Amino acid sequence: FSLFRGTVQHGLPLEIGDTVLFILSPQGIFPCTYVHLKNAHIKNKGQFETVIPTEDSVITEMTSTLRDWGAMWKRLYVKNEGDLFHRLWHVMNEILDLRRQVLVGHLTNDRMKDVKQHITARLDWGNELDWCFTHHLFVHMKSLMSSNLGEELEVFFHIYDGRENRPLSERFFVRLNKNGVPKSPEKTERQCTLFVDLGSSDLRKDVYIVVHIMRIGRMGAGEKKNLCSTQYRRPFGCAVVSIADLLTADSKDDHLLKVYACTTESEWYQIHENIIRKVNSRYNLSGSNTGLAVSLQLLHGDIEQLRREYMVLFTRGVSITKKLGFSDIIMPGEMRNDLYVTLEKGEFEKGGKSVARNVEITVYVLDIEGQVMKSYVAAGSGEPGGDEYHSFVLYHNNSPRWAEQIKLPIPVDMFRGAHVRFEFRHCSTKDKGEKKLFGYSFVHLMQEDGRTLPDGTHELIIHKCEENANLQDSSRYLKLPFSKANLPGNNQAVKGTKESFWITSFLCSTKLTQNGDMLDLLKWRAHPERINDSLSKLKEIDGSEIVKFLQDTLDTLFGILDESSQRYGLKVFDCLVHIINLLQDSKFQHFKPVMDTYIESHFAGALSYRDLIKVLKWYVDRIIDAEHQDHIQQVLKATEYIFKYIIQSRRLFALATGGQSEEEFRCCVHELFMSIRFFLSQENKITSPVTQTQAVFLRTFPAVYGELLKIFTVREVAGFVRETLGSLPATAHAECPLEAVKLHCIAETVESQLYTNPESRCILLPVVLRLLQAHMQEQRDLVMCVRILTSMLSLIRKEDSEPVVSEEVDLIVDSLLVVLMRTILEITNRPQPAGTNMRLQFQDITVSVCVCVCVCVLHLTGEFVACLLALLRQMSDKHYQQLLQAFTSKDDLRDFLLQIFTVFRILIRPEMFPKDWTVMRLVTNNVIITTVLYLSDALRKNFLNEKFDYKVWDSYFYLSVIFINQPCLQLESFSPSKRKRVLEKYGDMRVMMGCEIFSMWQNLGEHKLNFIPAMIGPFLEVTLVPQPDLRNVMIPIFHDMMDWEQRRSGNFKQVEAKLIDKLDSLMSEGKGDETYRELFNSIIPLFGPYPSLLKKIERETWRESGISLIATVTRLMERLLDYRDCMKLGEVDGKKIGCTVSLLNFYKTELNKEEMYIRYIHKLYELHLKAQNYTEASYTLLLYDELLEWSERPLREFLNYPMQSEWQRKEYLHLTIVQNFDRGKCWENGIILCRELADQYESYYDYRNLSKMRMMEASLYDKIMDQQRLEPEFFRVGFYGKKFPFFLRNKEFVCRGHDYERLEAFQQRMLNEFPHAIAMQHVNQPDQTIYQAEAQYLQIYAVSPIPESQDVLQRDGVPDNIKSFYKVNHIWRFRYDRPFHKGTKDKENEFKSLWVERTTLTLVQSLPGISRWFEVEKRELVEVSPLENAIEVIENKNLQLRTLIAQCQSRQMQNINPLTMCLNGVIDAAVNGGLARYQEAFFVKDYVVNHPEDGEKIGRLRELMFEQAHILEYGLAVHEKFVPQDMRPLHKKLVDQFHVMKSSLGIQEFPAYVRASPVHFTNGSPRSSCRNSVPNIISPDGARVVARRSPLTYPAVNRYSSSSLSSQASNEVSNITGQSESSDEVFNMQPSPSTSSLSSNHSASPNVTSSAPSSARGSPQLQDKHKHSRENSCLSSRERPVSAIYPNPLDPAQVNTHEQINTQTMIDACLSICLYTNIVRATFSSRSLDSVKEVNNTQFSDTVGKLLCPPVPPSSLPPFTPSPTECQSAGLVSNSPVLSGSYSSGISSMSRCSVSEASGTEATTGDHPAHQGPTMPNSVSSGSDELIRRENKTPPPYSVYERSNPRRPVPLPHSLSIPPSLDPPALPPKPHQLRTSSMKLVPASDPRRADGVPHVPRPRPLPRKVSQL
């Protein structure tokens, strides 16, 4: 709760605990649960009434005390007083509980009385504590800001108690000049003060700082200067601030106090009270600008502490403002003698005046001689005292009230005879302004009997006097009466006068007294008859008066005792008890040393001991029968000092008499102790007063031991104590307060000087152990128990006398060892409050109880643990033998062993000791292993064979494993010097424990089976400790386990499973390091350099399975270590992701650990999210999604998933995956999942969610059409060398680059991830030296993707932003081209020998997938001949021209410049001899004769050249139509050059087949035209021995080619082909720097760079074959010089277009399609997720893969264009007029449909008739081996696309399969086409099957599920 500050209108500020008085009913004001209604009575009714609740005074006292203690409690924590902090906390809680009982009111009268007594005792305990919490207020006067200043001011500060309506301190006085600032700024002590000695009770909200301001000037503030020159002290203003505001605000800030003025001067004396009570009618604000600027700060601690902490403050000067009266603690030697006089009020007559007087009082102090005492009149601290004091003047007031306080610091020796005189003067306001004397008063400071002026108000007589001379002789008026209270009865004249003057006096003196009873007692010899009364009245005298005269009072008491012991002995004894108990008060406790000094040095009562013993025994004997025990308890509280007086008196008597009456004295003491033992032995009820008295005696009894030792021997005193403590009742109730006191007495005894002596210790130990054992068994007062036990054990030292120590240890072990362990278990097993924060916070008094409980429990546990360790360290062999022999039954021994093993496990917990307590941990472990070695023998002897007990043995092994794995014992982490010291002192305790484990294991025999497989994990954890000797000991246990498991089960599957599970958890905990990596990477398997395990396994019958197990675990260990090392890196990088993928696949494929597999799926998912790889994150999470079904099977809580049904979890996964696909702009994949979810919602009639899902699907379609997507680059990376992690080592990968990431950036990123790697500067395959090198080599170059989805890319009318997705997604294969010269290079025409080396890389998974990179599974190398190269170059250029012309015609091109540049480049190159170079190379007779097999290709090249000319002619016509006016000259130049080109080629008129050219587009686009079918004249015979392929038979799928020609070849190519661009730039034909060398009109761009160093670029040592590859190996595919040489099938313009259609061919194609569709219709079958074994017999056609591609929006297509759902055979496709290449088109349209992708071979299209059915095409390379090899791999379905891709026969969830329609539709299917959920259809006859046998349909088995995951 917080305060209510009452800042609203009519608000009443309140705090918790405030009392509010309601005049009317309070109903409706407060919530009833927030307030408690109390009865109350009202004191001083009226405006200033006080409301006092009518509740029990004890409750009021408790409430007040608890509030004070709350503040003190927090300060104890700040001062780190931990012990007192916890003790006070317990007592506060106890008082709160007792207060609750009293408030409820359900207690009986007797019980209520006992509770109140207990509360009082607890409050007394708290008050006896040495709190020393004093507070001080620092005040710094800054200035007074006011607009109407002009006179000097006096400012008075004092602290005021608003509750008692009285000042608490004297005044602090500051003088201000006319500007409102201090007059003496250089004297800081006159500006600053410290209000000292404020108690905690003074820090209340009703305690205020009150400031009174006086002005020094004229009588009226507005009077003119010339009226009167005399100055008067006149009221100005008042300010008030509560001290509580300083506790809440920042006390270091300056405060601006509002100054208020009094409306009537007669109310000035109480203006501060009116401000506090907000009586607005009595004051007003003196001005809106008036304010007092002061600095206020509360300080805490004693004054000496402040002097040390605030040295600057005291050095520069600060005045001390004292409290009125003594502080809460009076220190001996403190000297103070201050008399405070307050000028209260006066009553004066007019004195013949017509108006009232202006009265001013002048105060003087005169000595006994009548002389004015100099400097003894002080207005307050801050200014030095003066000779006189002038009061302020109230205008025209005959009844003035001043309430001004002055201080008279008169020395003690000058008090007698001194008096104070008050002179009264009228202050005239006339011109002279004279002050006229009209009377005086006086008062004596000390009476004749030595008493000072009593405190209180005195009414003084005003004596008339008009002449100052009459006051010169003080002896004349001192004989007159001064006070009306002291007038004799016959002086009625003076009593009847109306004039009076009232003062209030208050004396604060350490030497003077106002108490007559004290003076009577001290002067007892003068008045013997008053002795009895004086002794009786001593108890009524204030304690401060007694301590002033402590020594004199004690001398008086013992003097009376010596002279009249028979008469006054009892009363003197009672007075002595009163004084002793008075010193127990916290206010006077510092006077105890004064009494001790008195006893040692000044006490002279040699005969007093007899009377003291006699009276004390008299009281003790009457305890049992006494009705009232209060006085007896007070006597027993003083026992310590009574014995001090008795012993000192006896010593003085013995010294004086030579030891006489010794036996008599001893007899008296023995009799006294007999009486004490008798009353202690009485068993009473809990509520009995005798029980309280027994408790009081036990609290003080230990303090007597030291005094008894001054006379008696150690053994005698020990006997007294043993018999006394032994007399206590053996049984007592737990609730009895005597029990706690009894234990406290034992604690004091053990800590006393008596117990330290070995002789007395042997006597006292049995009784101490008996009481201690009883409390610990009942778990009571454990804090005190552990305190006792700690003190006992700290005194036992092995170097002491061996028999004595052994005997003590025997006693302690027999009594406390078992109960000590049980106590530790009880404490540690106590439930901790949930969510407990161990960091204590004390912003509020109410601190959470559970926090303190936890702190106490931790503290308690630590102390008991220390005691246990100390006891065990003292135990020897004999002690252990006696301990174990003491158990009479096996069950008791079993319980003991289980307890001690459990306790040891607790001791080695990391949180048991602070982190830096290494020595303590080593000592603990040394004790543990020593004890375990002793106990292991008992374990073997008593719990083996037929007496075998699994629980005990399991506890033993569990303890041993935890012991070895402790962080504090891992010496490898220590510094060499520290490790050496530990080994020298303790040895390697891990090896010792390991040997013990091995020894105990060998003794188990057939019982070992009980620990298999439970102990496999723990023992494996031990083997991971990098200690060779420990491993050597532990490894044979694994062979033993495998052997016994093999005997029992015939296998050791359990061993294997447990090993694998434990390995993962151990790796995640950070076990292992680089040493382990070297260990496990070696050929020697799992358990390091100790081959004993393998050798043993090789001799066993189960050798093969054992070695296989070790090999599997080794591989897992390698992956886990790599994973752990990668996870240590800061940022997410490819290494982390790759390592996680490797481990994930290992769990899935090799170990089949589904739960671990799923865990690592989610770890990989989190890595992708962190790296913002949203597409890869979706594919990753899809792995888990595919393991689930749409069923209602309940799933348990797993990872972050709650307990839910399988349907709900799959729905959640779908939505999450769709969201990530959306973020990754992979919308096509998200659409499939949206459809699946929509089907589910529709089946459940959940139309609300169905609507949302359809809208989500529609939004994804919109994003496909509206948003821009970047096409990423792909890079091939080779990791070579042994320094790479195993999952990368000597492998090559293809990586999908980030957006905008080019080769240079990617290469730099890889080098950053592998900073020690060396970048290779060539693209050749490395040799074995690189593979085996102890280094890291990176080989990086760009590659081009080969898309799979040719049908979408070749379909007319499909927008480019749809096609762009299929160009770079679901890519399995990539291509890289390297030009080189074969044979002799023709310097005049390099095209004759320019070959291309084409490398095709096939991945294990398609990109994108669950990683941004995947390993290369297969490499294919093909060489392209120069002729085929030329054909591809011209085909590509023709394709580019067609595309640009079509875009220009369809108005897609915003700017005609790309077409202009392309035309210019081609025509310019041709005119300058480019095409002529081809003619010279391939059309000459020599070439035709030498290469008869290339005849068709030569014809094809000729046709392409003519076709290019025809396209150019058509393009120039289009260009003329759209060319702007300023480019007309360039167009004319192009036309002229074109005619020159035609003539150079010898073209007069185009042939017929060229005239039927596709340059005439029917719909403005070449895609809308049908293709002309011309028989393919290119034969596959042109393939060379090295599997060289014709570019016409190889699918032209590379968007970018990398061909580096020499400068001459480049120029020649430029002349032939002109400028070319990469395909993604084909619609914005800007000059491409990568191809500028092919055009004579464009120079090379500086952007064309190579990653190789310049020296490497010009290195002549490299072979000519590798020169160009070296220069271009690190160029991106977009920057390759020959990017236009090779065709790009992704380009929309690659589709063949024709003006004429071969009707017969089209009919043949249609018949073929219908035939194939019928076949497919009959042969679909379903596949399951686990149908791995059927994979070898099942192949999919390329076109089946098209069925499951992400959806493509339907478009308007020609009637004979195949639907994406139609399945076509390779044979049909090869001769299809729609898909095959033709002479007339001039474009190779060989798609993936014409190539057997599954086998990696190509279809030879020339040898198949048009109507041939689906057959397996001929292949150059063997595809069957590859087919089997590929399909034996069963990777998980990594992508949505791959689930439908027949290249990877991965099981596809039925919900993602899209079955084709039964009849081939003319249009593609609609996106909402329904899918069956029970099976998916696949073709029965797969064209990739080598045997051609149709696949038999088989039912789809249920998918394998993850159990409850």
Disulfide bonds with the S-S distance in Angstrom:
none
